[in-house]
């Protein structure tokens, strides 16, 4: 019974570590999204046409979606 408790504890520790890793990853994604939104707001403030902003946004999205080894 003691061995079973030790194994359960190890499983819980591994799950906790995975959750912490996911939390950190999501936090990094959130920071990147905030950066992108701030940049978009700055571009908007430059009186660039909506069409030009749309092209910039689509170009950026396309470059992010291209398969890039190691990224």
C-alpha positions as CSV (number, residue, x, y, z in Angstrom):
1,X,0.0,0.0,0.0
2,X,2.9,2.3,0.8
3,X,4.4,1.6,-2.6
4,X,1.1,2.5,-4.3
5,X,1.0,5.8,-2.5
6,X,4.6,6.5,-3.6
7,X,3.7,5.8,-7.2
8,X,0.5,7.9,-7.0
9,X,2.6,10.8,-5.6
10,X,5.1,10.5,-8.4
11,X,2.3,10.6,-11.0
12,X,0.8,13.6,-9.3
13,X,4.2,15.3,-9.3
14,X,4.6,14.7,-13.0
15,X,1.1,16.0,-13.7
16,X,1.9,19.1,-11.7
17,X,5.1,19.7,-13.6
18,X,3.3,19.3,-16.9
19,X,0.6,21.8,-15.8
20,X,3.3,24.3,-14.7
21,X,5.0,23.9,-18.1
22,X,1.7,24.6,-19.9
23,X,1.1,27.6,-17.7
24,X,4.4,29.1,-18.5
25,X,3.9,28.4,-22.2
26,X,0.5,30.1,-22.1
27,X,1.9,33.0,-20.3
28,X,4.5,33.5,-23.0
29,X,1.8,33.3,-25.7
30,X,-0.2,35.9,-23.8
31,X,2.8,38.2,-23.7
32,X,3.3,37.8,-27.5
33,X,-0.3,38.6,-28.2
34,X,-0.2,41.7,-26.1
35,X,3.0,42.8,-28.0
36,X,1.2,42.2,-31.3
37,X,-1.9,44.2,-30.2
38,X,0.3,47.1,-29.0
39,X,2.1,47.2,-32.4
40,X,-1.2,47.1,-34.2
41,X,-2.4,50.1,-32.1
42,X,0.8,52.0,-32.9
43,X,0.3,51.3,-36.7
44,X,-3.3,52.5,-36.4
45,X,-2.0,55.7,-34.9
46,X,0.2,56.4,-37.9
47,X,-2.9,57.2,-40.0
48,X,-2.2,54.2,-42.3
49,X,-5.2,53.2,-44.4
50,X,-7.3,50.3,-43.3
51,X,-6.4,48.5,-46.6
52,X,-2.7,48.9,-45.9
53,X,-3.1,47.8,-42.3
54,X,-5.0,44.7,-43.5
55,X,-2.2,43.9,-46.0
56,X,0.4,44.2,-43.2
57,X,-1.7,42.0,-40.9
58,X,-2.3,39.3,-43.5
59,X,1.4,39.3,-44.6
60,X,2.4,38.9,-41.0
61,X,-0.1,36.1,-40.4
62,X,1.2,34.3,-43.6
63,X,4.8,34.6,-42.5
64,X,3.9,33.2,-39.1
65,X,2.0,30.2,-40.6
66,X,4.8,29.2,-43.0
67,X,6.5,26.0,-41.9
68,X,9.8,27.1,-40.4
69,X,12.1,24.4,-39.1
70,X,13.0,24.9,-35.5
71,X,10.3,27.5,-34.8
